Amino acid sequence: MQIAVKILSFRYPNAERKALDNISFKLPEGSFTTLCGTSGCGKSTLLRMLKPCLQPHGEMSGEIIPELSEQQSAQDIGFVMQNPEAQICTDRVWHELAFSLESVGEQPHRMRRHIAECAEYFGLEEMFERETSSLSGGEKQLLALASAAALHPRLLLLDEPTSQLDPISARSFFDSVARLNRDFGITVIIAEHRLEELLPISDRVIVMDKGRITADCEPHELLRALPKDHPMLSAMPAAMRIFALSGADGDRSLRDWSRGEPPVSIREGRQCAAVTDYLRRNKPPVRELFKPEGKPVLTVKELCVSYGKRSPDALKAVSLSIYHGEVYALLGGNGSGKSTLLKAIFGIVKPLGGKITCAKALKLAYLPQNPCEILGADTVRGELTDAELLAEFGLTELAERNPLDLSGGEQQRLALVKLLSERPELLLLDEPTKGMDALSKAEFADFLRRTAGQGTSVLLVTHDVEFAAKCADRCGLLFNGEVVSEGEPTAFFTENYFYTTPLCRLANGITEGYI
């Protein structure tokens, strides 16, 4: 499906500025486009404007071609949301595949064939009869993609579909999307912050900023298309960032891509002379190791948790310690038990065995994966009256907005600030960077470091390996219900091969110490 957007503008009710401001672009049929930008830039709004039944209420002008009815768009436009829980609406996997076909009036004999084909294509045979509630986050998101693809759409829209997935599951999901695009010529538009995996498989990238398009180009041209010091430069793939630091981009006379064209993938980066020369010449700064003092503020010893006799143990024998002023990042795949551990520490889940010991009168604060669970006021200002904190986290302009109307990244920031205003001694954070752009994550990492320096301890579970590498004093890997490895970030990530940062993969065998 070819897409043309002409001078599209949109304003939410009572909003001070437009969410979309004179947006125009054309996408050829079968193209793969990455849509990116800082949180609140208008990505999600733009995607929803492209599917009539999801268009938000507000003041719109401009033109979207083709102009489809809601019935046509249900068949021709697939949409995959950020949170699969909000999209899956049946009890079993095959029911979910059938539901999308039933919604467009597909004949029963054709439905059976389409369901069988779709299950085979996406590798859903083993989970075909399973209850959807038993699936991991990655499996749920794959099911949401398969349900959208079962309708044979001509256009596939995806709104930050991997924000809740671990790095390996995210790469697998992107591979499935790329395969749909390659095998069937489906036009794909995906809004994401994970550019490391997406730019190498994209034909085009569109960068948005405050409702406008800042750049619209091929991935290799993005470094040159963005204005100097643009916040999205920090979100570029590791190879492209190192290329920019090398200074090679300044020599426009070089025609050999191995030195003159910005690389977008790890493979291209390792083949690029400018990148490899820079890594060999420049050693990373030596990080100061965290030195724990006194007794731990939290000790978990051989903790076991189960959700029922028929369910496998969520945690088998987890042991770890958190010290005063320490930031501890716990990583692991979807379903490994990370969230369960936080819930057990906070008292939401009762352990079967083991022991949790906290320092006397320790004040805990817990951020769940869904920030809306702790947001109840009608406005952002109602959630937080501290003007300085609102300003520090970039929430001042949103003060009169309803928290439910914010983007995922903005909701996450608001919930974090609300918790931090309570001055906790131990912060338990479940995927705190979910939905955040690169600049917001960097600022939040710095804030956590300052908070830890003032004595607050932090235990965070995350899929964001780069964030963990930047802000943690120690990292642990949770697998099969146990912490199987632990160490300070440089040792932890350089010793890992798959569960590591893009920069570490880029520098592997070239130089040491980069994470």
N, C-alpha and C positions, 0 to 999 in steps of 0.2 A: 504494500500500500504506500503510495506517495503521500507525503504530508506537506502542507503549506500553511504557515501561520502568518497572517498579515496584520501588522499594527495592533496586536492584541494587548489590551489593557484590562485590568481587573482590580477592584477595590472591595475588601470585606466591609460589611456594615460597621459604621462608626470608626473605621480605621483612619489614621492620620495620613498615611501615604499608601500609594498603590502597591499591591502585592506583585502585580505584573505591569510593566510600564513600556508600552510600544514595542512589544516583542514581535520580531519577524524572522522567519527562517524557512528553508525548504529542505526536505529530506527525500532522497530518491528511494524507490522501492528496494527492499532487501538490504538497506543500510543498517549499520550497527553504531548507534550514537550514545556516548556517555554524557550525561548531564550532571554538572558539578557546580559547587559554589559553597560559600559559608552557610552555616545554619540560618534559616529564615530568609534566604535570598529569593525564594519563590519556586524552587524546584518541584516540590510536591503540588503546589497550586497549578503549575503549568501542566504537569502530568494529568491531574484530575480534569483540567479544562479540555483535554484531548479526548476524554471519554464522557459522553453526554450524561449518562446516569450518575456519574460521580462529580459533576460540576458543582462547586460550592455556591452558596447563595451570596449574592453581592451585585455590584455594578460592573457590567462588562461592555466592552466595545471592541471592534475589530472583527477578524474573519478567520475561521478554521476550515481548511479544505482537505478532504471532503467533508461535507456537512451530513452527518448520519443521524438517523432516528435512534432512539434508545434500543429498539429491537435489533436494528442493524448493528449497532455498536456492541451489543451483547454477544453477537456471533463473531464479528470481525475484529474486535479489540479485546485482547486479554489484559488483565491487570493483576499484578502481584504486589501485595502490600508489604510494608516493613515488618509487621507483626503477624505471623501466620495464624495466631490464635484468633485474630479478628476476622480472618477469611474462611477458616475451616468451620463448617456448620453441621456436619453429620458425625455419626458415631464410629463408622468404619472406613477404611481406606477405599474400598471399592464403591461404597456408598457416595463418597466425596467425588469420585470420578463420574459416577452416574448422575449426581446432582446437577453438575454443570450442563450435561447433555439434556437432562430432563427440562432444565430451565428454558431451553430454546425449542422444545417440542420435538426432539429427535425420536424417530420410530424405534420401538424396542429391539427389533432384530439388528438394526444398524448400531444401536447403543452397545450391544454386547460385543460387536466386532471392534468398535472404536475403543471401548474400555480395555479389551484384551491387547490391542495394538499399543495403546498408550502405556499400559503396565509393563509390557515387554520393552518398549523403547526407553523408559526411564528406570528400568531395573526395580520395579515395585513388586515383583512376584512373591518374594519372601514375606513381605508385609501386607499382602493383598487383603487378607482376612483380619488383620490386626485392628484393634480399636485406635482411633486417632489420638485419644488421650495418652496412649502408651508410647507414642513416637517421640523421638528426640527433636530438638529444634531444627536440626538440619534436615531430618526426614519430613517434618511438617512443611518446611519451606519447599522442599522438592515436590511434595504432594500438591502444594498450592500451584506450583509451576506446571505440573502435569495436568491438573484440573483445567487450567487456563489453556494449555496446548491441546486438550482433548477436543476443543471446539474448532480446531484448525483456524486460528485467527490469522489475519493478515498483518496486524500490528500488535506488538507485545510491549506493554508499559510496565516498568518495574520501579517501585519506590523504595530505595534503600533496602533491598531484600536480604542482605547479608549482615545487617547491623547486629543481629543476635546470634550469629554463627561464629564458630571457632575458625581459625585461619585455613585449616585443611578442608573443612566442610564448605567454606566460602569459595575456595578455588574450585572444588567439585561442582558447586552450584553454577559458577560462572561458565565452566566447561559445558554444562548442560544447556545453558542459554545460548552460548556460541554455536553449539551443535544444531540447535533449532534454526538459528539464523543461517548457518551454512547449508544444512540439509534441505530446508524448505523455503529459503528466501524470505522468511518473516522479517519485517522491519522491526527493529528493536530500539527502544529508547529507555535507558536505565539511569536513574538518579542514584548516585553513590558517592561515598567518601573514599572508598578503597580503590584508588587509581592505580596502585601498583599492579594489580591483577587485570584491571579493565582496559587500560590504555593500549596494551599490546594487542588486544583482540578487537579494538574499536576502529572503525573507519573515520570517525569524526568525534570531536569533543566540543561541547558548548559549555562555557563558563558563565554563570549568572552572578550578578552582584546587585543587591537591593532592587530586585525586580527587573533589571535590565540585562542584556547580553553584553558581556565584556569581551569575550573571545569566541570565535566560531571557526574551527580549522581542523586540519588533520593532527593526530596526536604528536607527530614529530615536530610540528610547527608551534606547539603550545608554549614552549619556553620563550619563544621570540614574540608570540602574539600577546602575551600578558604584559601589562604595564610593569615597570620596574617597582620592586618592593610590594607587589600585589600579594595579599595574604594567601592566595591559593598556591603560590610558588612553594611553600613549605609542604604542600600535599602532593607534590609531584613524585613520581617513582624515584627510588634511590639512585638509579643510574643517571637520571636526568639532573637530579640535584648535585651530584658529584661533578657532572659535566659542566654545570653552571659555575661551580666553585673553581674548576680548572682554568677558566678564562678562555677556553677554546671557542665558546659561542661568540666571542668578540671578533674573531677572524672570519668574516663572511666570504673571503676569497677562497677558502678551502672547500673543494667540491667533493673530496673523498669522505663519505659518511662516517668512516671509522674514526675520523677526527673532527670533522666539521658539522655533522648532523647529530642533534641531541638524541641519544638512545632512550627507548622507553621500556625496555625489558632487561632482566638480569643477563640474559644471553647477549643482547646487543651491548650492554655495559661492559661485560667481560671481554668483548671483542674490540671495544673502543680504546684506542691508544691514549686519548686525553684522560679517560677515566682511570685506566690502570696506572698510568704515569703519576696521576695525582695521588692515588692511594699508596703507591710505593714511596713517594717523596714526603708525604705528610702523615705523621703518626697521630693517632687520636690522643686527646688529653687523658692523663692518668686520673681515674676516679678515686676519690677518697673513700675508703672502706668504712662502713658503719661499725662502730665499736659499742656493743651493748653494755649498759651499766646496770648493776643491781639485778633484782629478780624480774622475771617476765611479768608484764601486766596481764597477760593471758597465756594459759597453757592448756592445750588440748592433747589428751593422751588416750590412744587406742580407741577413738570414738567410733561407735557403730550406730547406724540408723537404717531402719527399714520402713517401707510404706505399706507393708502387709505380708501375710504368710506366702502368698503366691507371687510376690514381687521379689526380685533380687535385691540384696542389700545395697542401698544408695551409698552408704559409707561402711567400710569394713574395719579398718583399724587406723584411722587418721590421727597423726600426732604432729603437732607443731607448736612453736612458742613465738609470741610477739612481745617485743621489748618497748620500753618507754621511748617515745619519739621515733619509732621505726615505721617505715612504710614497707609492708610485705605484700607482694603481688602473687596471687595464686592463679595459675593457668591450667588449662585442660580442655578437652573436647566437650561438645554438647552432651549432657547426660552423665558426666563424670562425677557429679556430686558437689560441685562448687557452691551452688546456691543453697543446697541442703545444709552444708557446713555452716554458712552464715546464719541460716534460720535456727539451727541447733544452738549456736552460741548466743543468739539473741533471745532464745527461749520460745520460739514459735513452733519448733519441732522437738519432740521428746526423744532422746537417744535410747537405744536398746542397751547399750553398754559403753564403757569408757568413762572418762572424767573430763569436765571442763572447769578450770580453776581461774578465777579473776582476782585481781588485786582488790583489796577492801574498798568498798564504796565507789567502784569504778563506774563512771557515767558513760553508757554506750549510746550510740546513734546508728540506726540501720536504714540504708537506702535500698529498697527493693528494685527489681528489674523494671517494673512499671512505675515511673515516678508519680503518676496520677494517684497512686494509692495513698500518698501522704500529702496530696494537694486538695484542699477542700474549699478555699475561698473563691469569691466571684471575680477577683482581680489579682494581678501579680502583686500590687501594693498591699492587698489584704493578706497575702501570704507572708510578706516581708516588709516591714516598715523602715528598716535600716537603709537609708539613702546611699551611704558609702558602699555597702555591699552590693546594692543594686547597680551602682555605677561600675564597681570593680569587675563585675561579671557581665557587663554589657546588657543589663536588663532595664535601664532607666526608660528607654523609649517604649518599653512594653508594659509599663507600670499599670496602665488602665485596661489592658487586655485580659480576657478570661484565660486562665491557665490551659483550659481544654482547647483553646483556639491556637495555641503556640505550636511551633514545629517540635518534632521529637527532641532535637538537640536543645532547644530553648526550654522545654519542660524539664529536661535533665539538669540543666544549669540551675533553674529555679529551685528544684527539689534539693540540690546539693547546698545551695546557699541557705535555704531554710534550715537544714540540719546543722550547718556550720555555725549559724547564729545562736544555736543552743549551747555552744562551747563544750562539745563532748570530749572525753579523754580517750575514747577508742571509737574510731569510725569504722563501720562495717559497710562496704560499698559493693553492690552487685552490678557489674557492668556499668560503671559510672560514666564512661565515655561514649556509650551507645548513642548514635545520632549526632555526635559532635564533629565539627569540622576540624581540620588539622591545627589551625591557629587556636581555636578554643581549647583543644586538647593540650597544646603546648603551654598555654596560659594556666590551665588547670593543674598540669604537672608542676609548674613553678609554685602555684599556690599550695599544693599538697606538701611540697618540700618546705615552704615557709611554715606551714601549719605544724609539720613534724618537728621543725626546729624550735617551735615554741612548746613542745612537749606532748602534743597529741599523737597517739599511735594510730596507724591505719592498716586495716586488713582489707584488701580489695581483691575481688575475683574479676577476671577480665579475659577477653579473647584478643585484646589489642596488645600484641607483643611489643610494638614500638613504644607505646605508652608505658608499659611495664619496664622496658629497658631504660627509659628516660627518668622515671620518678622513683623506682623501687630501690630499697636498700638490699632486699633479698627477694628472690623469686622461687616459687615451688611449682612442681608439675603434679597435678592430681590425675591419676589413671586407675581405673578399675577399683575405685573406692579407697585408694591409698595415695599418700604423697610419696612418689617414687624417686624424685630428685629435688635438690634444693641447693641454692648457692647465691652468691652475689651476682648481679646481672651480667658482667663481662664473662665470667667463667661459665655461668649458666647457659647463656645463649651461644657462645662459641663452641661449647661442647655438644650442643644439640645440632642435629642436621636438618630435620624437617620442621621442628617447632622452634623456629628462630626468626630473627628480623631480616627484612630484605637486604639491608646494608651488610649484615653478616654473611648472607649468601653471596652477595656481590663481591665481598673482599676475601672470601674463603680461598686460601691457596695463594693469594696475592700479597696480603699483609695480615698482621694480627692486631686484635684489639678493637676493631670497629664493630659496634653493634647498633 
